[in-house]
C-alpha cells in the first residue's frame, strides 16, 4: 500500500534531499507516534515543533490556525495592577445604566442596543482603566474606534465620570430638542466626545489601519511626533464579513504597524443569528489574520476552564472544542448540564470519563459564564501582549456571550440584537447578579432607575484617578485652538487669471499645476497631503515624484528602473505623496485621517485626493459620509470627469452622476468649474474657509468636491468686472454676452441665456456663435460653477422666508432681468442643472447626458447624448419658438442643417 504522506519523486526533484536516511528516520518517528498514540498526538507534536521552529527563527510557513484555546495560558498571565473589586463595581454600574438608558428610551420607540455592550463590557473597561491614553498623554493620546452598537456603555461610563447627566441619558436617540445623545459614535452630533464614526460597519477597521499609518506619516515627515499614540479598533465578529474590514490587513502587516490593535468581540452572533453557524469564526479569523502577517492573541476561556484542561490528558477536550460549530456553542449557553453532558462530553469515551469528575454546577459555570472576554485578568493579559508586541499589528480574538449578565432571556438568543428592553423583574435579577445597592422602592411606576454611587464614591474617585494617570478622559475629541494657516502666495492663484493663450490645458492639469505651486509655499507647503490611487501619471502628477517623494516607511531600498529620467519614481521615508495602489477605499481612509488631523493631532493638514470621478462617489460614497460625520476638511478632486470627455473608455468610466451623489452630502461643497482660473478661485476660497478665517456663519468643517476634465483646450483669461470671484464661489456668473463676444446681434434679436458648467460651457460658447451667425439669435453665456451650491442657497432663502425674513436666492439675483429664456447644459444627467429650476424666474429647460455611457470619440458621444453645440442650438430655437420669438420652422431647419 502506498504511503499517502510519503514525499513523491516529483517533489524530490524540486527539493533535493541531502540526507535521505535522516529524513526517513524523522518520518518513521512520526509514523510510530501516530500508530502508538494516535493521529491527534502526532498532530499535536507537529504543531509544537512548528511553533518551536518559528520561535527559533527557522524559515517555515507559519502555522495559520492553533488549538481552540487561549494563546496566553493562565500560568503565564501577568498580574493586573489596580483594584479588581472596584473595577468590577464600576463595570456593574456601567452595565446597569447602559441597559436602563435603552429600556427607558424604549417607551419613546427610539430603539437602542443592549446586548453588544453587555458582551463587551470588560473589553472596554480594562482598556479605560489601564491602557487607553487620553489627550493629555504623550503625542496625541490614543485613538479609539468604538463599536457603534456599544455606545450605551460608553455613555454610561461618561455618566459615572460626571461628563453626562441623567437628562442626557434620558435623551438617548432624541436629539431634536437639544441635550440629546446620538445613537452611535457621531462626531458631528457630539463633537466633544466622539472622535470617529464607526457604525457603518467595515469602515471602522479600514479607517483604523490608515489612521495608524497616517500617525507614522506625521512622525516621519516631522510634522508631529505621535509615535506614542496607539490605535484601538473595537469590532464585531459579524462585522468582519464586510470586505472593507479586511481590505487593508496586508498593508498594516507590510508596514509593521505595531501601533495598531484590533479587538474583535467574538460573541459568535451577528444581527440575525450565528456568525458561522456550521463553522468556527474565531478559527477563520485567526487564519485570515495570521496569513496576513498579524500577531494573533486568542482569549477564549475563563479561569473556570483551567480545571477541565488540566484533566484533559488525552487531548480529547481540545479536539472536541475544535470540532463543535459555533451555533452549537450558543445552544450550550441556553441548555442544562444534562444536555451538555450528553451532547458535548458524550461524543468521546475519554470525555465521558472526564465529565464524571465534574459537577453540574461546574459544567454550567464553564459553558454559561466563563469566557475570556468576561474576565479582566484575561483581557489585561491580551492587551499587555498587544502593546508589547513589536514589528506588526495585533488582533485580539476575545470570546464573549452576547447579552451576558442580562439574564437567560437575552444571553445567546438569536433575537437579542433586536431586543430593546428588560422587564422590571429582569432588572431586579440583574441587580442581584451584579450586587448593586438599588432597592425595589426606586422602581417608581415601573420605571427602572439610573444608578450612581456618588460623585465622591470610591468607584468614581478610582475611575477618575485612573483616567488622570492615563492622560485624561476617553473617548474625547479635541477642538484645538489652531491659528489659521497663513495665506498661500497670491501669485500661485493669480497666474491662472491671464489664461493659457494658445496653449491647450485641461483643468485636471491646471489643478496639478496649482498644487505644484502651493506645495512650494514656505509656510503651508509641507501641510499638503497629495493622495492618489495609482493613477498619478494619468493625472499628470508624475512630476511631483522626485520633488515630494512617495511615502514609504522603508524609503527606497532598490534602484528605480527610471533612475536616469527627470521624473523618476522616488520613494522616501519622509515622502509627502500617499500613493496607495489600486484602492479607492484605502485612499479615502487616508484622506479621512489627514482631513481630521487638525482635531486628532492638533495639526492642520490639507489633503487632496485625486481620482477618476467615476470611481469616487460611486464606489466610496459611504466613506464620504464618514468624512462629513468626522468633520473632515480637504479637497476631493474627481478627475477625467463627465460623461463624454473620457474618449474610448466607455460605460464604466463615464461619469454622468457624481455631482448628484455629492449633492446628497451636506458637508460636501460640490463644484464643476469650466476654466483654470475658476479652479484657482475655488481652491483659494476653500483654503480660506477650512484653514483660514471663515466668515461669520460659515462652517469650516466641510470638504470640497471639484470635477476637473482631461480635455485640453485653450484656457481663457478671467473676465474683467466686479463680483466674478464671488460668482465663482457662489455658483454662477455671466461669462460673456453676445455683444462682448463680438457677435453684434441686431437690436431686436431674440435673446436666450445659456448656462453651462464644466466642459459643457465650451459647447455653449460654440452654440452662442452658431445662434448668432446662422439664426440671428443673441445668446449670453453663464458659467455655473456649482448647481448644488446655488440650490442650497435657494433652500436657505426659502427657509428664511418661512421665518419671516426677506431673502432672495442668489441664483434669482444673478439672473434677474436677464432677457429671454434660460437653457442649462452640463456633461451630467439633467438632474444636475435641474436642481435650480424652481428658482429661475425665466422659462427654464435643460440638456444633459442621461443614460449609460458609451465608447466613442468626444464629438460622437456628445451628438449621441444631444449635448453638443448643434444640439444646444436646436434646443434653444425650440424654446424661442414656443415663445413666438423665432419661426416654428427654424427648429426643423436647424435639425436638418446640422444632421440631427
PyMOL commands that set and color helices and strands:
alter all, ss='L'
color gray80, all
select helices_A, chain A and resi 9-14+20-37+39-55+74-76+84-106+115-130+148-160+166-170+203-220+239-241+243-246+249-254+281-291+303-311+316-323+326-334+337-343+345-347+349-355+360-369+372-374+376-388+416-418+424-434+440-442+458-469+490-494+507-518+525-527+543-548+584-595+597-600+613-615+617-629+651-653+658-663+676-691+724-730+760-775+787-802+810-815+833-839+858-865+869-882+889-898
alter helices_A, ss='H'
color red, helices_A
select strands_A, chain A and resi 143-145+231-236+260-266+295-299+394-399+504-505+528-532+550-551+571-572+578-579+606-612+634-639+668-671+703-707+713-714+733-736+751-756+778-783+821-825+844-847
alter strands_A, ss='S'
color yellow, strands_A
deselect
rebuild
show_as cartoon
